[in-house]
Amino acid sequence: MGFEWLALAAAFLWAISSLISVTPARHLGPFAYSRWRMGCVTLMLSAMALFTGGWTSLEMSHLWPMVLSGFIGIFIGDTALFACFNRMGPRQAGLLFSCHALFSAVLGYWIFSETMAGWELVGAVLVFSGVAIAIFFGRKKTGQHDWETVKGSIWIAIGLGLTAALCQALGGVIAKPVMQTSVDPIAASAVRMATAFIAHCALRMMRLPIAYPTRSINPRILGIVALNGFLAMAVGMTLILYALQEGNVGMVALLSSTTPIMILPLLWLYTKQRPNRNAWIGAILAVIGTCLIVSG
């Protein structure tokens, strides 16, 4: 499987997990939710790496870049993303988060001299244009579902979404050189998750108010958290690391930024509210662009 399909598979898993995450994120709050999620995923990935022997591929030179990548991309980025989810719902938060593709492309060009040409460039423009149309014109004017309603200041929500996108881009750029070595992506992903989990535990031990859950966890919420973590982080983020072994940062980020487009039919099924015409126009452009990139 080429890196293009790996990135698209990750985007689809993120779309599913975005819908799953709304209930537990609002129940626990963004910091407590991220802490429980990272704890579950750290256990999953550590066990997988132990079973496959992936831990033996890690060297000391790999460790600190992955720790930094996990701290920025997951601890800061993921927590900001779920804070954004709580304020403006999965579709709008996902659209803001898709800006990580633009940030990644700029950073990839600046740091790794990565470029796009020919049909890849045409496809990239179509994907970005499709996502942008869905962002700016895809919102319904009336009869919105609760997930589409902005809670609190919209500017704080936008700031959280863009922070999450920038941190995701930085996390990928930092991880890229390590992923071009013989390191096992599952073990590398486990290091990133463990870093985020330890950072969340440190906040809780310091008794900071933001680290406390808004409501107590229960078996149902814990089950949803574990399922979400498995789909989005244990599988989805590991697929991204596999994709980074072959593809450039900007292209992997661009393809994985199609998550908001994949959310559209899932939201339609869940909320029974059909997205408006502009949202579908954006989706069609993104799909055409993706086809050009994959076939190119």
Secondary structure as the mmCIF struct_conf table of DSSP 4:
data_model
#
loop_
_struct_conf.conf_type_id
_struct_conf.id
_struct_conf.beg_label_comp_id
_struct_conf.beg_label_asym_id
_struct_conf.beg_label_seq_id
_struct_conf.end_label_comp_id
_struct_conf.end_label_asym_id
_struct_conf.end_label_seq_id
HELX_RH_AL_P HELX_RH_AL_P1 PHE A 3 LEU A 28
HELX_RH_AL_P HELX_RH_AL_P2 PRO A 30 THR A 52
TURN_TY1_P TURN_TY1_P1 GLY A 53 GLY A 53
HELX_RH_3T_P HELX_RH_3T_P1 GLY A 54 SER A 57
HELX_RH_AL_P HELX_RH_AL_P3 MET A 60 GLY A 70
HELX_RH_PI_P HELX_RH_PI_P1 PHE A 71 ILE A 76
HELX_RH_AL_P HELX_RH_AL_P4 GLY A 77 PHE A 97
TURN_TY1_P TURN_TY1_P2 SER A 98 CYS A 99
HELX_RH_AL_P HELX_RH_AL_P5 HIS A 100 PHE A 112
HELX_RH_AL_P HELX_RH_AL_P6 GLY A 118 PHE A 137
BEND BEND1 LYS A 141 GLY A 143
HELX_RH_3T_P HELX_RH_3T_P2 ASP A 146 GLU A 148
BEND BEND2 THR A 149 THR A 149
BEND BEND3 GLY A 152 GLY A 152
HELX_RH_AL_P HELX_RH_AL_P7 ILE A 154 MET A 179
TURN_TY1_P TURN_TY1_P3 GLN A 180 SER A 182
HELX_RH_AL_P HELX_RH_AL_P8 PRO A 185 MET A 205
TURN_TY1_P TURN_TY1_P4 MET A 206 ARG A 207
HELX_RH_3T_P HELX_RH_3T_P3 PRO A 209 ALA A 211
BEND BEND4 TYR A 212 TYR A 212
BEND BEND5 THR A 214 ARG A 215
HELX_RH_AL_P HELX_RH_AL_P9 PRO A 219 GLY A 229
HELX_RH_PI_P HELX_RH_PI_P2 PHE A 230 MET A 237
HELX_RH_AL_P HELX_RH_AL_P10 THR A 238 GLU A 246
BEND BEND6 GLY A 247 GLY A 247
HELX_RH_AL_P HELX_RH_AL_P11 VAL A 249 SER A 256
TURN_TY1_P TURN_TY1_P5 SER A 257 THR A 258
HELX_RH_AL_P HELX_RH_AL_P12 THR A 259 THR A 271
HELX_RH_AL_P HELX_RH_AL_P13 ARG A 277 SER A 295
#
